[in-house]
Amino acid sequence: MPIVVRIDVELAKRKMSVGEFAERVGITPANVAVLKNGRAKAVRFNTLDAMCRVLHCQPGDLLEWVDDDDASAGAERGVGGEESP
């Protein structure tokens, strides 16, 4: 997927747990996990707004677009946490 979610990076910077983050944003820890693991198909703007408010960051700090070609090349080289077949 060309959109990479960087919530884990922002949480680590702030030493904030997933549970605390979920509670403050108003979503379940399971939904935070779906976002963090890249399984989300969409994010509502009001949820993105709440995440940015809680983390005092910009949407671009949480979401990054990655070119499919770059992502595929990285996966073939074993870069980015994905293993090649």
N, C-alpha and C positions, 0 to 999 in steps of 0.2 A: 504494500500500500504506500502511496507516495506521501501521505501525511503521517508524521511520527509525533507521538504525544510524549512530552517531556515532563509530565507531572512529577515523576519520581525524582528528577533532578532538582526541581523547585522545592519539593518536600524535604529532600536531604539538606539543601542549603539552609532551611529554616528549622531543621531537626524536628519536624512535625510528623506525627504518625498518620497513617491512612485513616484510622478511626476518628482522630481529632479533626482532620481535614474534612472527612465525609460529614461529620456532625455539623461543622461550621458552615459548609456549603449547602447542606440540606439534601444530600443524596446518600444512598446506602454505600457501605464499604465494598459491596459486590460490584456496584456500578463504577466505583473508583478503579477497581481491579480491571473491569472491562475496558475502561479508558486507558489505563496504564499499559495494558497488554496489547493494545492496538486492535481490539476486537469490536470497538464501537463503530457503528455505521454513520452516526450523526451526533452532534452536540448542540443542544438548544442554546441560543444566545443568552438567555437568562441564567443558564447553568454556567456558561463560560464567564459571564459577568461576575457571578458569585465566586467562582474559582479565582478570578483575578483580584477581586476585592479581598478575599481571605489571604491570598499569597502576596498582595501588593505588587502585582506584576502586570505585564502586558500580554495579550493573547499570543503574540509571537514568542513569548518566553515559554509557553506551554505547547504550542503547535509549530511544527517545522515541516515544510514541504521538501521532499527529496525526490529527485528525478528518478523515474523507474529504471532507466538505463544505469544510473549510478548505483541504485539499490541492487539491481541484478548482478552487476559486476562485483559488488562487495560480497554478495552471497556466494558467488562462484569462488571467490578467494578466501571464503570463510571469515569475512569481516562483518561486523555488525551483529554478532550473536546468532547469525543464521548459518546452518551447516549446509554445505553443498551435497547433492545426492551421491 
